[in-house]
Amino acid sequence: MKGLFIKILLSLLLFTNVSVAADPLPSWNDTAPKKAIVAFVEQVTREDSPDFVPVAKRIATFDNDGTLWAEQPIYFQFLFAIDRVKALAALHPEWNTQEPFASLLKGDMKSALAGGEHAMLEIVMSTHAGMTTQAFEKIVTDWITTARHPKTGRLFTEMVYQPMLELLAYLRANGFKTFIVSGGGIEFMRPWTEEVYGIPPEQVIGSSVMTKYEVRDGKPVIARLPELNFIDDKAGKPVGINQHIGRHPIMAFGNSDGDFEMLEWTTAGTGLRFGLLVHHTDEKREWAYDRESHIGRLDRGLDEGPRRGWTIVNMKDDWQVVFPFEKP
Amino acid sequence: MKGLFIKILLSLLLFTNVSVAADPLPSWNDTAPKKAIVAFVEQVTREDSPDFVPVAKRIATFDNDGTLWAEQPIYFQFLFAIDRVKALAALHPEWNTQEPFASLLKGDMKSALAGGEHAMLEIVMSTHAGMTTQAFEKIVTDWITTARHPKTGRLFTEMVYQPMLELLAYLRANGFKTFIVSGGGIEFMRPWTEEVYGIPPEQVIGSSVMTKYEVRDGKPVIARLPELNFIDDKAGKPVGINQHIGRHPIMAFGNSDGDFEMLEWTTAGTGLRFGLLVHHTDEKREWAYDRESHIGRLDRGLDEGPRRGWTIVNMKDDWQVVFPFEKP
């Protein structure tokens, strides 16, 4: 009896949602990707569907850089790292001669980035240590609420993709739990993902430094150590998903070859699965880059994705709006 | 308008819960611990309370061994490990002379356990590797649905504490997200915690081995490697909580000194906090052990817990029912 009552209430809730927002994805053009997303969600949520998936198993994972927010001219966390190097330079005179700090301080990005993505991640991680998690959270929050994108002058949290915000909300309204699975630092993202994406800290997976629990003058803290713990990129993404979620996602969203294994792992599971790659093709409203880019390189995914049944979003054609600030 | 409608529906739902189950904790005697739990939950959930905590921040963490299910005569996962050693012995003739396998196979538990808890955990972890996560999940599921407790003859999933099952449900009904934070293996628990405790895999934190993503004959797998990744015990528990949840719990439940730091970390946060230790004092219905026990040793917590404002459950006096199978 109580079960029935709850069912009726939930149906009313669902009905209310539907009537209020007829099109849950208004910033998506009515092209193939939107149709594929909606068709998939209907197939896994309709109780009489052969592909029905119970709510507990509706797990969707999203890359962050280039998938939920922009990543040009360089990963935003790296801009944060540069600002940290500048802020701390007075305390570290040795940085004037020590690479990559010397190049960063001179504004010579090219030399600082010579080591590639992995080196970049290591630089980020090692400049993010030596404080407590609480102190780091404050540093991130101060930066993210004030720092501005070098090209658009916008806050970085404004450089998020409106179609993806709608997609996150749409999936959650359909019983999905949405997770971030990013190569970015887990504690760089957590202070703001709930407010910006509606994704709580416990659903954020990322790269991390080693940490240590200590009691300092009677006050427990978690110290961030200058040692990498985990790189949540490429083949690390399925490992991070398994470690944090413990089950297969049924949908995965990315934009670069760093997401290939996440999509491969997700779409290899039994039952209906969905993989999507955002192809950055819009040099007017955003950026256009793929196979040759040092940031968010998309090469293998472009070749193999379609063969594997993954949806490729052509940003230029498939997104009516890119950033929220474009909306009329 | 829609917000109001949802609020009314949620109030109706809440009211239904209340009217159906007037006492959400019937297996708890009406002693101090129950009163403290109910008073705390009311203080953090009443919107007009100065200690009100929004739903997103209602995080409660539970140790597993000795807190949610029994742990005598030895951690159940260790009984699983012994069964695994026996099952695999034919493939490992070297185990007949190699410790701790030789002692285990001879049934000499004392020698096998000579290395203490940390060694035990290492033994468990290293005997749990060399297969995919999928294969391991099947091995665990096969065992947990058939193996029996050496003393009671019950399935291990029947050796859970009825008062704690009620507590988990009570907290969730009050908007809490419940997590397991256990020294036990994360992938040993995940296959059954959702059914037994209502805790989904993504809310289970535990010890782990290293894993590796591979594509074998075109099929992606995650391989379990014979190398420890993380020990989620003692000072590791706050680290695990930070890694997986990314924010402070407001309630923590344990039973041994392995939970001390989790309770310390939880109750050190700002705002109203709650820590509870289960003291095993009932040799008739369960077991009685504390300061001198090799399993679930509780010494520092007994001394410092009350001074720190933690609630100590005296199992004999505070629990009307221990195991679900006792219920009339």
Interface residues (C-beta under 8 A of the other chain):
Chain A: K2 F5 I6 L9 L12 L13 T16 V20 A56 I59 T133 K177 I186 E187 R190 E194 P200 P201 E202 Q203 V204 S208 T211 K212 Y213 E214 V215 K219 P220 I222 A235 G236 K237 P238 V239 N242 Q243 H244 I245 G246 R247 E261 E264 W265 A268
Chain B: K2 F5 I6 L9 L12 L13 T16 V20 A56 I59 T133 K177 I186 E187 R190 E194 P200 P201 E202 Q203 V204 S208 T211 K212 Y213 E214 V215 K219 P220 I222 A235 G236 K237 P238 V239 N242 Q243 H244 I245 G246 R247 E261 E264 W265 A268
